[in-house]
Amino acid sequence: MAHKLLRKPHMKIRLVVPQLATVFLVACGGVVATTDDAPDSSAGTHETHPGTGGTNQGKADAAEAADAADAPSPSSPSSPSSPSSPSSPSSPSHGGGCPELPGPMMVQVPSSDEETSFCIDSTEVTTEQYEAWLSGTTSTADQPPFCDWNTSFEPNCADSGSTSSGPNYPQVCVDWCDAYAYCSAVGKRLCGARSGGPTPYASYTDPNVSAWHYACTSGGQNAYTYGPTYTPHICNDQELAPVASYPNCKSDVPGFDRIYDLNGSVAEWEDACDGNTGRWDTCRTRGGGTYGIIPDKTTKCGADGAGGFRGEGVSVVGFRCCWP
C-alpha cells in the first residue's frame, strides 16, 4: 500500500508549567501537550523497568499484566463501518460484560447507569494486532467524509521515528483515521464519549463525558491512573516498551484495576476533534509521556495532547478502542 503524503510541518509539544515560563518543544513530529494544575509530587519513588516487573509488588502483577495484551487475531474483516453502532457479537464475553473481539482484551468499567456503561481495551493496540487486521484489509472505502483523503492504513511516521519496535509494542505512526478504521472494523470504536460518539473537544477532562478520562481517573477519583499524586517511574515515562510491561501502571480501584498504560507509554488518539473538515482537523491525544519531559505533568490524566492533526501519525502516538 502506498504511504500517505504529509505536507504539513511538524507539530509542537507545548508544556504549561505553573510558575515557570511556557516551554515549547519541537519533538517527535510534535504532539502538543499542555497540562492543568500541578499535582502534589511528594510521593516516594516506586521504580519499575520494562519487561522485568521492577519491584516485588510489580512482579506480583506481572502475569496478569502480560495476559492483558493477549487477544484473538482478527479474521480479515471487511471495510470499516461506523463505530457509533458496532456489531453485537454472540461470542463469549470476558472482562465482565465485554464481548471477545480482536485486539486487546477489554475491561468493563464500573458505571452507575447502563446508558454510560462501556468497555475499554486493557492496553494500547499492539503492532501484531494491527498488522493482523491490516493483512486482511484491502479497501479504504466507507470511511467518514472527513477521512476520504486517507488512501492507506499502513503506518507512516510524519517524524523520524520507527513505525514498529516489536510485535507486543504499541502500534504507532497511525493517523486518527487509521485508528478509527481499525476500531470500527473489529467491532469496537475509537474511544470518545461514554454514551457513544465523539467527546466534545472542550470536554476532554470531564469524566462524565469522556470515556478515556473516566477510565484514566477511575471515575473521576484520581489525577493519575494509579492514584492522586505523581510517583516516578510507576508508569513508563522514559522510552517505548511493550504494553503492560509496567505492571503497577494501573488503578487500585476495583473495576479499573485491569487497565494498563493510560499514563506514560505512548499518547492515544481520542475521538475528540475540533472540526470535521478533513486531515488538518486537530484531534486530542491522551496520556503518553515516554519523551520524559516533566513527567509529573505530561503523564497526568488531565494533560492535554491538543495538537495532533487528524492526518498525521507520529512515533509517540498510538491508540486503544472502546465498546460499544
ABEGO torsion letter per residue (X at the ends): XBBBBBABBBBBBBBBBBGBBBBBBBBGGGBBBBBBBBBBAABBBBBBBBGAGEBAAAAAAAAAAAAAABBBBBBGBBBBBBAABBBBBABBBBGEABBBBBEBBBBBBBBABAAABBBBBABBBBAAAAAAAAAABABABGBBAAAAABABABBBBABABBABAEAABBBBGBBAAAAAAAAAAAGBBBBBBAAEEBBBAAAAABAAABAAAAAAAGGGABABAAEABBBBGABBAABBBBBGABAABBBABBGAAABBGABEEBBBBBBBBABAAEAABBBBBBEEGAAGBGAAAAABAABBBAABBAABBBAABBBBBBOX
